[in-house]
Amino acid sequence: MKIFLTNDGAVTAIEYAIIATLIALVMVAAVQSLGSGASNFYNNITSAFP
């Protein structure tokens, strides 16, 4: 029983999983933002030509 009480490996794994999830969410938000900006940029360029 003492082994389970002193083993904090699972807690560390959960913390790393939460951090990885937050990083992934930030990356998705950044890619979506950059994708929209790039799309608008190229649409403006193509609309400038007759």
C-alpha positions in Angstrom: 0.0 0.0 0.0 2.9 2.4 0.7 4.1 1.9 -2.8 0.9 3.4 -4.2 0.9 6.3 -1.8 4.5 7.3 -2.6 4.3 6.7 -6.4 3.8 10.0 -8.0 4.5 8.9 -11.6 0.8 8.9 -12.5 0.4 12.5 -11.3 3.3 13.6 -13.4 1.9 11.8 -16.5 -1.4 13.5 -16.0 0.3 16.9 -15.7 2.3 16.3 -18.9 -0.9 15.3 -20.7 -2.7 18.5 -19.6 0.3 20.6 -20.7 0.4 18.8 -24.1 -3.3 19.3 -24.5 -3.0 23.0 -23.8 -0.1 23.4 -26.3 -2.1 21.5 -28.9 -5.1 23.9 -28.4 -2.9 26.9 -28.8 -1.4 25.5 -31.9 -4.8 24.8 -33.5 -6.0 28.3 -32.7 -2.8 29.8 -34.2 -3.1 27.8 -37.4 -6.7 28.8 -37.8 -5.9 32.4 -37.3 -3.0 32.3 -39.7 -5.0 30.4 -42.2 -7.8 32.9 -42.2 -5.4 35.8 -42.6 -3.6 34.1 -45.5 -6.8 33.3 -47.2 -7.9 36.9 -47.0 -4.6 38.1 -48.2 -4.7 35.9 -51.3 -8.3 36.8 -52.0 -7.4 40.5 -51.9 -4.6 39.9 -54.4 -6.8 37.9 -56.8 -9.6 40.5 -56.6 -7.1 43.2 -57.6 -6.6 41.7 -61.0 -9.3 42.1 -63.6 
